[in-house]
Amino acid sequence: MSDDEKKAKRPETNFLPPLSMVLTFFDKTFRKRNSKKETVEEQKEVDEKNVEKLIEKLSEEKEE
């Protein structure tokens, strides 16, 4: 038997995942990225508020 005959008996099968699997995977990665960005932005806002409060306290102490 030659290679051509073997290939004819067993056709090559390819598996393609359903589109929903692929989309779900990317959706999860984007959600993780977005949540990280949001937490970083929230932390920056909290830090800015803390800095502003500290500046106000220090300026009050200097005035007194």
N, C-alpha and C positions, 0 to 999 in steps of 0.2 A: 504494500500500500504506500502510495506516495503521500506527501504532505497535503496536496490538494484534496485528495479523497478524505483524509482525516478531518480537514476543515469543513468539508461539505457535510459530514455526519454530525458534527458538533458546531452549530453556529455560535458565534461569539455573542454573549449577552452582556449588555451594559445596564448598570443600575443608575438611574437618575432619581434623586430624592424628590419627593413632592415639593412643589413650590412653597407650600405653607411651612415646611420644615426650614427651608432656607430663609424665608422671610422672618420666621420666629427667631431664628438664630441672630439675625442682624438687628431685630427689634430689641432683643435682650442686650446686645452690646451697646446700642445707642442709648438705651435707658440707663445703663450703668454710667456711660460717659456723661449724660445729662445730669444725673444725680450727683456725680462727683463735682461737676461744674457748679451746680447749685449750692452744694455744701461749701465749696471754696468761696463763692460769692457771699454767702451768708456769713462765713467766718470773717471775711474782709469787712463787711458792714459792722459786725460786732466789734472788731478791732478798732475800726474808725470811731465808733461811739465811745469806746473805752478811752481812746486817746483824747477825744474832745472833752470828756469828763475830767480826765487828769489835767488837761490844760486849764480848764476852768477852775479847778481846785487850786492849782499852783498860782494862777493869776489872782485869785481871792486872797491867798496867803500873802502874796507880795503886797497887795493893796493895804492889808491890815498892818 
